[in-house]
Amino acid sequence: IIQTLLEHGADISQKDNHGETALHYAARGRDIFIVQTLLEGGADTSQKDKHGETALHYA
């Protein structure tokens, strides 16, 4: 599903009400496939959530 969303122009830098991106959730869930797919799709590893944490903090 993630690949299809990316192919159709999904905004992977969109943040939720906690300031988290899809990469934050994938990293916290330790889903290596989704993390890799998001990174290959251009996900920004420097985006911080409301606590000042990047996805790398959750990995």
N, CA, C and O atoms as a GROMACS GRO file, in nm:
protein
  236
    1ILE      N    1   0.082  -0.119   0.000
    1ILE     CA    2   0.000   0.000   0.000
    1ILE      C    3   0.087   0.126   0.000
    1ILE      O    4   0.057   0.222  -0.071
    2ILE      N    5   0.192   0.126   0.079
    2ILE     CA    6   0.277   0.245   0.089
    2ILE      C    7   0.337   0.281  -0.046
    2ILE      O    8   0.346   0.398  -0.082
    3GLN      N    9   0.379   0.180  -0.121
    3GLN     CA   10   0.436   0.205  -0.254
    3GLN      C   11   0.333   0.268  -0.346
    3GLN      O   12   0.366   0.361  -0.420
    4THR      N   13   0.211   0.220  -0.341
    4THR     CA   14   0.104   0.276  -0.424
    4THR      C   15   0.076   0.421  -0.386
    4THR      O   16   0.057   0.505  -0.474
    5LEU      N   17   0.074   0.450  -0.257
    5LEU     CA   18   0.053   0.588  -0.213
    5LEU      C   19   0.163   0.680  -0.264
    5LEU      O   20   0.136   0.790  -0.310
    6LEU      N   21   0.287   0.633  -0.254
    6LEU     CA   22   0.399   0.713  -0.303
    6LEU      C   23   0.391   0.735  -0.454
    6LEU      O   24   0.417   0.844  -0.503
    7GLU      N   25   0.354   0.630  -0.526
    7GLU     CA   26   0.343   0.640  -0.672
    7GLU      C   27   0.235   0.739  -0.714
    7GLU      O   28   0.241   0.796  -0.823
    8HIS      N   29   0.136   0.760  -0.627
    8HIS     CA   30   0.026   0.852  -0.660
    8HIS      C   31   0.043   0.987  -0.592
    8HIS      O   32  -0.052   1.065  -0.581
    9GLY      N   33   0.164   1.015  -0.546
    9GLY     CA   34   0.196   1.149  -0.497
    9GLY      C   35   0.160   1.180  -0.354
    9GLY      O   36   0.144   1.296  -0.318
   10ALA      N   37   0.146   1.078  -0.270
   10ALA     CA   38   0.115   1.103  -0.129
   10ALA      C   39   0.223   1.191  -0.067
   10ALA      O   40   0.342   1.176  -0.096
   11ASP      N   41   0.181   1.282   0.019
   11ASP     CA   42   0.273   1.372   0.087
   11ASP      C   43   0.330   1.301   0.210
   11ASP      O   44   0.265   1.296   0.315
   12ILE      N   45   0.451   1.247   0.198
   12ILE     CA   46   0.509   1.171   0.308
   12ILE      C   47   0.566   1.260   0.417
   12ILE      O   48   0.611   1.211   0.521
   13SER      N   49   0.565   1.390   0.395
   13SER     CA   50   0.614   1.481   0.498
   13SER      C   51   0.500   1.539   0.582
   13SER      O   52   0.523   1.618   0.673
   14GLN      N   53   0.377   1.498   0.551
   14GLN     CA   54   0.260   1.545   0.625
   14GLN      C   55   0.270   1.501   0.771
   14GLN      O   56   0.304   1.387   0.800
   15LYS      N   57   0.240   1.593   0.862
   15LYS     CA   58   0.246   1.563   1.006
   15LYS      C   59   0.106   1.551   1.063
   15LYS      O   60   0.012   1.615   1.015
   16ASP      N   61   0.092   1.467   1.166
   16ASP     CA   62  -0.035   1.455   1.236
   16ASP      C   63  -0.042   1.558   1.349
   16ASP      O   64   0.044   1.645   1.359
   17ASN      N   65  -0.143   1.547   1.436
   17ASN     CA   66  -0.159   1.645   1.543
   17ASN      C   67  -0.052   1.633   1.652
   17ASN      O   68  -0.046   1.717   1.741
   18HIS      N   69   0.031   1.530   1.644
   18HIS     CA   70   0.144   1.515   1.737
   18HIS      C   71   0.275   1.559   1.672
   18HIS      O   72   0.382   1.552   1.732
   19GLY      N   73   0.264   1.606   1.548
   19GLY     CA   74   0.383   1.649   1.475
   19GLY      C   75   0.462   1.534   1.415
   19GLY      O   76   0.576   1.552   1.374
   20GLU      N   77   0.401   1.416   1.411
   20GLU     CA   78   0.470   1.297   1.361
   20GLU      C   79   0.437   1.270   1.215
   20GLU      O   80   0.325   1.294   1.169
   21THR      N   81   0.536   1.220   1.144
   21THR     CA   82   0.520   1.181   1.004
   21THR      C   83   0.507   1.029   0.995
   21THR      O   84   0.520   0.958   1.095
   22ALA      N   85   0.483   0.981   0.875
   22ALA     CA   86   0.477   0.836   0.853
   22ALA      C   87   0.609   0.771   0.893
   22ALA      O   88   0.610   0.658   0.942
   23LEU      N   89   0.719   0.842   0.871
   23LEU     CA   90   0.850   0.787   0.907
   23LEU      C   91   0.863   0.769   1.058
   23LEU      O   92   0.922   0.671   1.103
   24HIS      N   93   0.809   0.861   1.136
   24HIS     CA   94   0.809   0.846   1.282
   24HIS      C   95   0.738   0.716   1.321
   24HIS      O   96   0.790   0.637   1.400
   25TYR      N   97   0.619   0.696   1.266
   25TYR     CA   98   0.541   0.577   1.300
   25TYR      C   99   0.609   0.448   1.255
   25TYR      O  100   0.612   0.349   1.328
   26ALA      N  101   0.664   0.450   1.135
   26ALA     CA  102   0.733   0.331   1.084
   26ALA      C  103   0.856   0.298   1.168
   26ALA      O  104   0.883   0.182   1.196
   27ALA      N  105   0.930   0.401   1.207
   27ALA     CA  106   1.050   0.378   1.289
   27ALA      C  107   1.012   0.326   1.426
   27ALA      O  108   1.074   0.231   1.476
   28ARG      N  109   0.911   0.385   1.488
   28ARG     CA  110   0.868   0.340   1.620
   28ARG      C  111   0.817   0.196   1.614
   28ARG      O  112   0.838   0.118   1.707
   29GLY      N  113   0.748   0.162   1.505
   29GLY     CA  114   0.697   0.027   1.488
   29GLY      C  115   0.801  -0.071   1.439
   29GLY      O  116   0.774  -0.190   1.424
   30ARG      N  117   0.922  -0.020   1.414
   30ARG     CA  118   1.034  -0.102   1.366
   30ARG      C  119   1.000  -0.180   1.239
   30ARG      O  120   1.038  -0.296   1.223
   31ASP      N  121   0.925  -0.112   1.150
   31ASP     CA  122   0.889  -0.174   1.023
   31ASP      C  123   0.993  -0.134   0.919
   31ASP      O  124   0.982  -0.030   0.854
   32ILE      N  125   1.094  -0.217   0.905
   32ILE     CA  126   1.208  -0.186   0.820
   32ILE      C  127   1.167  -0.165   0.674
   32ILE      O  128   1.221  -0.077   0.608
   33PHE      N  129   1.073  -0.244   0.625
   33PHE     CA  130   1.030  -0.229   0.486
   33PHE      C  131   0.970  -0.092   0.462
   33PHE      O  132   1.003  -0.025   0.364
   34ILE      N  133   0.881  -0.048   0.550
   34ILE     CA  134   0.817   0.082   0.532
   34ILE      C  135   0.918   0.194   0.551
   34ILE      O  136   0.916   0.292   0.476
   35VAL      N  137   1.006   0.182   0.650
   35VAL     CA  138   1.111   0.283   0.670
   35VAL      C  139   1.193   0.297   0.542
   35VAL      O  140   1.217   0.408   0.495
   36GLN      N  141   1.237   0.186   0.488
   36GLN     CA  142   1.319   0.188   0.366
   36GLN      C  143   1.242   0.249   0.250
   36GLN      O  144   1.296   0.330   0.175
   37THR      N  145   1.117   0.211   0.234
   37THR     CA  146   1.035   0.263   0.126
   37THR      C  147   1.016   0.414   0.139
   37THR      O  148   1.025   0.487   0.040
   38LEU      N  149   0.991   0.462   0.260
   38LEU     CA  150   0.974   0.605   0.283
   38LEU      C  151   1.104   0.680   0.256
   38LEU      O  152   1.102   0.788   0.196
   39LEU      N  153   1.215   0.625   0.301
   39LEU     CA  154   1.344   0.690   0.277
   39LEU      C  155   1.376   0.697   0.128
   39LEU      O  156   1.423   0.799   0.079
   40GLU      N  157   1.350   0.588   0.057
   40GLU     CA  158   1.372   0.587  -0.088
   40GLU      C  159   1.278   0.685  -0.158
   40GLU      O  160   1.310   0.735  -0.266
   41GLY      N  161   1.163   0.711  -0.096
   41GLY     CA  162   1.067   0.805  -0.153
   41GLY      C  163   1.096   0.949  -0.116
   41GLY      O  164   1.022   1.040  -0.156
   42GLY      N  165   1.203   0.971  -0.041
   42GLY     CA  166   1.244   1.107  -0.009
   42GLY      C  167   1.204   1.158   0.128
   42GLY      O  168   1.207   1.279   0.151
   43ALA      N  169   1.166   1.069   0.219
   43ALA     CA  170   1.129   1.113   0.354
   43ALA      C  171   1.243   1.189   0.420
   43ALA      O  172   1.360   1.152   0.406
   44ASP      N  173   1.208   1.294   0.490
   44ASP     CA  174   1.305   1.381   0.556
   44ASP      C  175   1.330   1.331   0.699
   44ASP      O  176   1.240   1.335   0.783
   45THR      N  177   1.450   1.285   0.725
   45THR     CA  178   1.484   1.231   0.858
   45THR      C  179   1.505   1.340   0.962
   45THR      O  180   1.520   1.310   1.080
   46SER      N  181   1.506   1.465   0.921
   46SER     CA  182   1.531   1.573   1.017
   46SER      C  183   1.403   1.634   1.074
   46SER      O  184   1.410   1.720   1.161
   47GLN      N  185   1.287   1.590   1.027
   47GLN     CA  186   1.161   1.645   1.079
   47GLN      C  187   1.141   1.602   1.223
   47GLN      O  188   1.160   1.486   1.258
   48LYS      N  189   1.102   1.698   1.307
   48LYS     CA  190   1.084   1.671   1.449
   48LYS      C  191   0.936   1.674   1.486
   48LYS      O  192   0.857   1.749   1.428
   49ASP      N  193   0.901   1.590   1.583
   49ASP     CA  194   0.764   1.590   1.634
   49ASP      C  195   0.751   1.699   1.741
   49ASP      O  196   0.843   1.778   1.761
   50LYS      N  197   0.637   1.704   1.810
   50LYS     CA  198   0.613   1.808   1.910
   50LYS      C  199   0.706   1.798   2.030
   50LYS      O  200   0.717   1.892   2.109
   51HIS      N  201   0.772   1.684   2.045
   51HIS     CA  202   0.867   1.666   2.156
   51HIS      C  203   1.010   1.692   2.112
   51HIS      O  204   1.104   1.675   2.190
   52GLY      N  205   1.026   1.733   1.987
   52GLY     CA  206   1.160   1.761   1.935
   52GLY      C  207   1.236   1.638   1.891
   52GLY      O  208   1.358   1.643   1.872
   53GLU      N  209   1.166   1.526   1.875
   53GLU     CA  210   1.229   1.399   1.838
   53GLU      C  211   1.216   1.375   1.688
   53GLU      O  212   1.111   1.402   1.629
   54THR      N  213   1.321   1.324   1.626
   54THR     CA  214   1.315   1.282   1.487
   54THR      C  215   1.280   1.134   1.483
   54THR      O  216   1.278   1.067   1.586
   55ALA      N  217   1.253   1.083   1.364
   55ALA     CA  218   1.224   0.941   1.350
   55ALA      C  219   1.343   0.856   1.395
   55ALA      O  220   1.325   0.744   1.443
   56LEU      N  221   1.463   0.909   1.380
   56LEU     CA  222   1.582   0.835   1.422
   56LEU      C  223   1.583   0.809   1.572
   56LEU      O  224   1.639   0.710   1.618
   57HIS      N  225   1.522   0.898   1.649
   57HIS     CA  226   1.514   0.877   1.793
   57HIS      C  227   1.431   0.754   1.828
   57HIS      O  228   1.454   0.688   1.929
   58TYR      N  229   1.334   0.724   1.742
   58TYR     CA  230   1.244   0.610   1.766
   58TYR      C  231   1.296   0.480   1.708
   58TYR      O  232   1.246   0.372   1.741
   59ALA      N  233   1.394   0.489   1.621
   59ALA     CA  234   1.445   0.369   1.553
   59ALA      C  235   1.523   0.279   1.647
   59ALA      O  236   1.572   0.174   1.606
   0.00000   0.00000   0.00000
